[in-house]
Amino acid sequence: MKTFLTTTLLAGVLASPALATDFIANTFYDAQHPLAKYGYTEWAEMVKDLSGGDLAPQVFTGTVLLAPRASMQGIRDNVVQVGHHAAIYTPSDLPVANAVQELGFNYSDPLVAIFAVTDFSMHNAAQLAEWEEQGIVYLGAYATPPYILMCAEPVRTLAELKGKRIRTAGSAVSAWVEAAGGIPVNVPSSEMYTGIERGTLDCATNAANDLVDRSLLEVAEHTTLLPTGMYWSGPNWGFNPGFWSGLTAEQRSVFMQASARSMARMILNYTAQAEAALETAKDKGGNVYEPGADIAASVEAFRAKTLEGVYDKAAETYGLTDAKAVIDDFRAKMDKWAALLAEVDTSDEDALTALAMSEIYGDIDPASYGVK
């Protein structure tokens, strides 16, 4: 059924009138998740409006078209023309993106991250070469609030964490969980609920909004406000190169404008939903804890260790021949955006959009970027 649906939809796109602008856009997140709601559903309406109806995305959310691990291949193979892909699911294919994600444990501001990661991803030569090699035209990032622990039983100390099976995403947090005495389990976020419900997981690390958006409160009544990293690896909007090259420069410019505004909107709303979900959890009888001193100290020590070893990790684990240059450029972009955002009202979507257009897309030529 899935193959038939995908084939039928794609045939409809390709059989549309000459130079048709209907196309398929896909994210594996459920429709109400902030990355889907603001990054795809509202983004699609924005694209339509900015293009005067010339561009008409058909948005699919969830896993009806592509499983999370298959999303990049789906973009490359033109199953979808635009898609979200989390690079942590394909580390051997995207070593640069995963090498910089190793620093996710060391940052906590998603607004800084989403713009800095996009800036890096669209200007760093090594990262650009990687997108091209994998058949993706990158147009913008996603970023999460800091991940916290949501568990079936209280996990507030190292003793309570010991032996717990914890859903993790990415090697850095997995390494910390293992060092702290837990058992990391790397499964997609779409499997958190069933894993905890069936007892194959004791906890999940993810943003707090999933207590409500993915109903985790039903199976994970105990939340600990322990920051275990944030995520940004891979494109929120990765375009099929053939589809992208077939667009006009004006159409590509529309997508850039939509990306700039949607990134601001995603973070403002993602953060608000995470904070609201914690209040909802409390109101419905869930438990929200501050972390104990020993487990908090464990995270801080791991952050320092991550910084000390990040160059070696990039070179030895991910095979980067220019590891120091890549990592230093990424850290410089994070510093740049922390300084830029300190000068604007970070609750003002218009101001954030203008800043992104100026500092990220200002020197990107829509007539040539990503075009073969």
C-alpha positions in Angstrom: 0.0 0.0 0.0 2.8 2.4 0.9 4.6 1.8 -2.4 1.4 2.2 -4.4 0.5 5.5 -2.5 4.0 6.9 -3.1 4.1 5.9 -6.8 0.6 7.3 -7.4 1.4 10.6 -5.7 4.7 11.0 -7.5 3.1 10.2 -10.8 0.6 12.9 -10.2 3.3 15.4 -9.5 5.3 14.5 -12.6 2.2 14.3 -14.8 1.0 17.8 -13.9 1.1 20.6 -16.5 4.4 21.7 -17.9 6.8 22.9 -15.2 4.2 22.1 -12.6 5.0 23.4 -9.1 2.9 20.9 -7.2 5.3 18.7 -5.2 5.6 16.4 -2.2 7.1 17.6 1.1 7.6 15.1 3.9 8.5 15.0 7.6 8.4 11.9 9.7 7.1 13.9 12.7 3.5 13.7 13.6 1.3 16.6 12.4 1.1 18.4 15.8 4.8 18.2 16.5 6.4 21.7 16.2 8.8 20.6 13.5 5.9 19.4 11.5 3.3 22.0 12.3 5.5 25.0 11.9 8.2 23.5 9.7 5.9 21.9 7.2 2.2 22.6 7.5 2.5 26.3 8.1 5.7 26.5 6.0 3.6 25.1 3.0 1.0 27.8 3.4 3.8 30.4 3.6 5.4 29.0 0.4 2.0 29.2 -1.4 1.4 32.8 -0.2 4.9 34.1 -1.0 4.7 32.5 -4.5 1.2 33.8 -5.2 0.1 30.2 -5.5 2.8 29.2 -7.9 4.3 26.7 -5.5 2.0 24.2 -4.0 3.5 21.7 -1.5 1.5 18.5 -0.7 2.6 17.9 2.9 2.8 14.4 4.4 3.6 14.0 8.1 4.4 10.8 10.1 5.8 7.7 8.4 3.1 7.0 5.8 5.7 7.7 3.0 9.1 7.2 4.5 10.5 5.8 7.7 12.9 8.1 9.6 16.0 6.2 8.5 14.9 6.2 4.9 14.1 9.9 4.5 17.4 11.0 2.9 17.2 8.2 0.3 13.6 9.2 -0.3 14.8 12.8 -1.1 17.6 11.6 -3.3 15.4 9.1 -5.2 12.7 11.8 -5.8 10.1 9.9 -3.8 9.6 13.2 -2.2 10.9 16.5 -3.5 11.5 18.1 -0.1 12.1 16.3 3.2 13.3 16.4 6.7 16.2 14.1 7.6 17.9 13.6 10.9 21.6 12.9 10.1 22.1 10.9 13.3 20.2 8.0 11.5 22.8 7.9 8.8 26.2 8.7 10.4 28.3 6.9 7.8 26.7 8.9 5.0 26.9 12.3 6.8 30.1 12.4 8.8 30.5 16.2 8.8 26.9 16.8 10.0 27.4 14.1 12.7 30.8 15.4 13.8 29.4 18.9 14.6 26.4 17.2 16.3 28.8 15.8 18.8 28.8 19.3 20.3 25.0 19.1 21.0 25.7 18.4 24.6 27.5 21.7 25.0 24.9 24.2 23.8 21.4 25.0 25.2 19.9 27.8 23.1 17.9 26.5 20.2 17.5 29.9 18.6 21.3 30.4 18.3 21.6 26.8 17.1 19.0 26.8 14.3 20.5 29.9 12.6 24.2 29.0 13.3 23.7 25.5 12.0 22.0 26.8 8.8 24.8 29.4 8.3 27.5 26.7 8.7 25.6 24.2 6.5 25.2 26.6 3.6 28.7 28.2 3.7 31.2 25.6 5.0 32.9 23.9 2.0 33.2 20.4 3.6 29.5 20.4 4.7 28.3 21.6 1.3 30.4 18.9 -0.5 28.7 16.3 1.8 25.2 17.5 0.9 26.0 17.4 -2.8 27.6 13.9 -2.5 24.4 12.6 -0.8 22.0 14.1 -3.3 20.6 16.9 -1.1 20.2 20.6 -1.6 20.2 22.0 1.9 18.0 25.0 2.7 17.6 25.3 6.4 18.0 23.7 9.8 15.9 22.5 12.7 16.9 22.6 16.3 15.3 21.2 19.5 15.1 22.6 23.0 17.4 20.8 25.4 16.4 17.1 25.7 15.4 16.0 29.2 14.6 12.6 30.8 11.0 11.3 30.7 10.7 8.0 32.6 8.4 5.3 33.8 10.1 5.5 37.2 11.9 8.4 39.0 15.5 8.9 37.6 16.9 11.8 39.6 20.3 10.5 40.7 23.0 8.3 39.3 21.8 5.4 41.5 18.3 5.7 40.0 19.8 5.9 36.5 21.9 2.8 36.9 20.8 -0.1 34.6 17.9 2.0 33.0 17.3 1.5 29.3 17.2 5.0 27.9 16.2 6.0 24.4 19.0 8.3 23.1 19.7 10.0 19.8 23.3 10.5 18.7 26.6 9.2 20.0 27.3 11.9 22.5 24.3 11.4 24.7 24.7 7.6 24.3 28.2 7.9 25.5 27.1 9.9 28.6 24.3 7.5 29.4 26.7 4.5 29.3 29.4 6.3 31.3 26.7 7.3 33.9 25.6 3.6 34.3 22.6 3.5 32.0 22.0 1.5 28.8 21.6 3.7 25.7 19.0 2.5 23.1 19.2 4.3 19.8 15.7 4.1 18.3 13.6 6.8 16.4 11.6 9.2 18.5 8.4 7.7 16.9 9.1 4.5 18.9 9.5 6.1 22.4 5.9 5.6 23.5 5.6 2.0 22.5 9.1 1.3 24.0 8.2 2.6 27.4 4.7 1.1 27.3 6.1 -2.4 26.5 8.9 -2.1 28.9 11.8 -2.2 26.4 12.6 1.3 27.4 12.7 2.8 30.9 13.2 6.4 29.8 13.3 8.6 26.7 15.5 11.7 26.2 13.6 14.2 24.1 12.1 17.7 24.3 9.4 18.2 26.9 6.6 19.0 24.4 6.5 15.2 23.7 4.9 14.7 27.1 1.8 16.1 25.3 2.4 16.0 21.6 3.3 12.3 21.7 1.3 11.5 24.8 4.4 10.3 26.7 2.8 11.4 29.9 0.6 8.4 29.6 3.5 6.0 30.0 6.3 8.3 31.5 4.9 10.0 34.6 8.4 11.1 35.9 10.3 13.9 34.2 13.7 15.1 35.3 14.9 18.5 34.0 18.3 17.2 33.2 19.6 18.8 29.9 21.0 16.0 27.8 21.9 17.9 24.7 20.0 19.4 21.8 19.8 18.2 18.2 20.2 19.9 14.8 21.9 17.4 12.5 20.6 17.2 8.9 18.3 19.4 6.9 14.8 20.4 7.9 14.3 21.1 4.2 16.4 18.9 2.0 15.6 19.3 -1.7 15.9 16.8 -4.5 18.6 18.2 -6.8 16.7 17.6 -10.0 13.6 19.3 -8.6 15.6 22.2 -7.2 17.4 22.7 -10.5 14.1 22.8 -12.4 12.8 25.7 -10.4 13.3 29.3 -11.4 15.5 31.6 -9.4 12.4 33.4 -8.2 11.0 30.2 -6.9 14.2 29.3 -5.1 14.2 32.7 -3.5 10.7 32.1 -2.2 11.9 28.9 -0.5 14.8 30.9 1.1 12.4 33.4 2.5 10.1 30.7 3.8 13.0 28.9 5.5 14.1 32.1 7.2 10.7 32.8 8.7 9.8 29.2 9.4 13.0 28.7 11.4 12.2 31.6 13.7 8.6 30.5 14.0 9.6 26.9 14.8 11.8 27.8 17.7 9.5 30.4 19.2 6.7 27.9 19.2 8.7 24.8 20.0 10.1 26.4 23.1 6.7 27.6 24.2 5.1 24.2 23.7 7.9 22.5 25.7 7.3 24.9 28.6 3.5 24.5 28.4 3.9 20.7 28.3 5.7 20.7 31.6 2.9 22.7 33.2 0.3 20.3 31.7 2.3 17.3 33.1 2.1 18.8 36.6 -1.6 19.6 36.2 -2.4 16.1 35.2 -0.5 14.5 38.2 2.8 13.9 36.6 6.1 14.5 38.5 8.6 17.0 37.4 12.0 16.9 39.2 15.1 19.0 39.3 18.2 16.7 38.8 20.2 15.5 41.8 23.6 17.0 42.4 25.5 13.9 41.3 23.7 13.4 38.0 24.0 17.1 37.2 27.7 17.0 37.9 28.0 14.0 35.6 26.6 16.0 32.7 28.8 19.0 33.4 31.9 16.7 33.5 30.9 15.1 30.3 30.5 18.4 28.5 34.1 19.3 29.4 35.3 15.9 28.2 33.4 16.4 24.9 35.1 19.7 24.2 38.6 18.2 25.0 38.1 15.3 22.6 35.9 16.8 19.8 38.8 17.1 17.2 39.9 13.6 17.8 36.3 12.3 17.6 35.8 14.1 14.3 38.9 12.7 12.8 38.9 9.2 14.2 35.2 8.4 14.4 33.9 10.3 11.4 37.1 10.4 9.2 37.3 14.1 8.7 40.7 15.0 7.3 40.2 18.7 8.2 38.6 18.1 11.5 40.0 21.1 13.3 39.0 23.6 10.6 35.5 22.2 10.4 34.9 22.1 14.1 36.4 25.6 14.6 34.2 27.0 11.9 31.1 25.5 13.4 32.0 26.9 16.9 32.7 30.3 15.4 29.2 30.3 13.8 27.7 29.5 17.2 29.6 32.4 18.7 28.6 34.7 15.8 24.9 34.0 16.3 25.0 34.3 20.0 26.4 37.8 19.5 23.9 38.7 16.7 20.9 37.5 18.7 22.0 39.5 21.8 21.3 42.6 19.7 17.7 41.9 18.7 14.3 41.1 20.3 14.4 37.3 20.2 10.6 37.2 20.6 10.1 39.2 17.4 9.5 36.9 14.4 9.9 39.7 11.9 13.3 40.8 13.4 14.6 37.2 13.5 13.5 36.6 9.9 15.2 39.8 8.7 18.4 38.8 10.5 18.4 35.4 8.9 17.8 36.7 5.5 20.7 39.2 5.9 23.2 37.0 7.6 22.5 33.6 6.0 20.8 34.0 2.7 22.2 37.5 1.8 25.1 36.1 -0.1 23.4 33.0 -1.5 22.6 33.4 -5.2 19.3 31.6 -5.9 20.2 31.5 -9.6 23.2 29.2 -8.9 23.0 27.7 -5.3 22.6 24.0 -5.5 22.0 24.1 -9.3 23.8 21.6 -11.5 
